[in-house]
Every structure is written in structure tokens, then in C-alpha cells.
Amino acid sequence: MSKKLAIIATKGTLDWAYPPLILASTAAALGYEVEVFCTFYGLQILKKDISNLQVSPLGNPGMPMPFPVPVMMQALPGMQSMMSNMMRNTMKKKNVVALPDLRELCVEADVKFLACQMTVDLFDMKQEDFMDGLDYVGAASFFEFAGESDICLYI
């Protein structure tokens, strides 16, 4: 009987998309059965194209910067794109796998992705905008798996 990891992903920015995918792919590689329930902004992880997710520098004081950027400047137009590009460049230099490739590793490792049907309906999202192979479920369906999991993470 394999161990189970349940992840609830609630964030959809570039920096917050990595943790659930890294943990899911690692657990799957270790033989865990893994389900990732994406709700609210976490649904961005499940969109067909995730190559352009952005970092939100505003209100993110823990974000390491090559130089100090005052909070007022972080709100200026173009700063989000600039900081997102800086993060992508840093990740590329450090050989961090690109987000679409990391998600594909999860798919290949049989990580099961679940889209919160209530949130899809709430935001009038269309299923054709999401990757193939998703299950659209309510929270109760996820709880069946999460209740039996060895580890349950909220990210």
C-alpha cells in the first residue's frame, strides 16, 4: 500500500506555482499517490499555457532582490513584468526546470490534478482553457482522498 500526499493549491503566481508542483513530483518519484486540488487562484496552474505566470512583488517582502526596491516603486506599471522576467532569468541560470516542464513531469508521474468545480463556475472559466485530463470536482470529493492521506498540505 503506497503512501498518499494531498495538496491544496490556492495561489497562481509564478513563485507560488512551483511549491505544489515540486512537492507533487518529488512525492510521486518516491512512490506516493498524489492528488493536487487546485482552487481559486491555484487554478492558474492548470491552464493550458502557464509559461507566462507572473510574480507579484507588491506585498511580497520576502522576495530576494538584487537591489532594494521601495514598495512605492513596486506598484509602478511594468514592475511586475520586470520582476517576473528577473525571476525567470535567475531560475534559468540556476537550471531550475521551467514551470510547464515541471507540470509535465507531474503528469508523467501520474499526479492527479483536480480543478475545483465551484471556483471554475464562480469565475466563469471554460474547461477548454485548462489542460487535458483534469477531474472537475467539489471539495467533498477531494476530502475522500485527503482524509486517507499520510500528508496533507495547504499551499
QUIGI-V554473 format. One record per backbone hydrogen bond with DSSP energy under -1.0 kcal/mol. CO is the residue of the C=O (numbers start at 1). NH is the residue of the N-H. Records with the same first field share a line. If there is no record, write none. Layout:
CO=NH ; NH
//
This chain:
3=33
4=150 ; 151
5=35
6=153
7=37
8=155
9=39
13=17
17=21
18=22
19=23
20=24
21=25
22=26
23=27
24=28
25=29
26=30
27=32
28=31
33=5
34=112
35=7
36=114
37=9
38=116
39=42
40=43
41=44
42=45
43=46
44=47
46=131
50=53
54=14
57=60
60=63
70=74
73=76
76=79
78=82
79=83
80=84
81=85
82=86
83=87
84=88
85=89
86=90
87=91
88=92
89=93
90=94
91=96
92=95
98=102
99=103
100=104
101=105
102=106
103=107
104=108
105=109
106=111
107=110
112=36
113=135
114=38
115=137
116=120
117=121
118=122
119=123
120=125
121=124
126=129
127=130
129=48
135=115
137=117
138=142
139=143
140=144
142=146
143=147
145=148
151=6
153=8
//
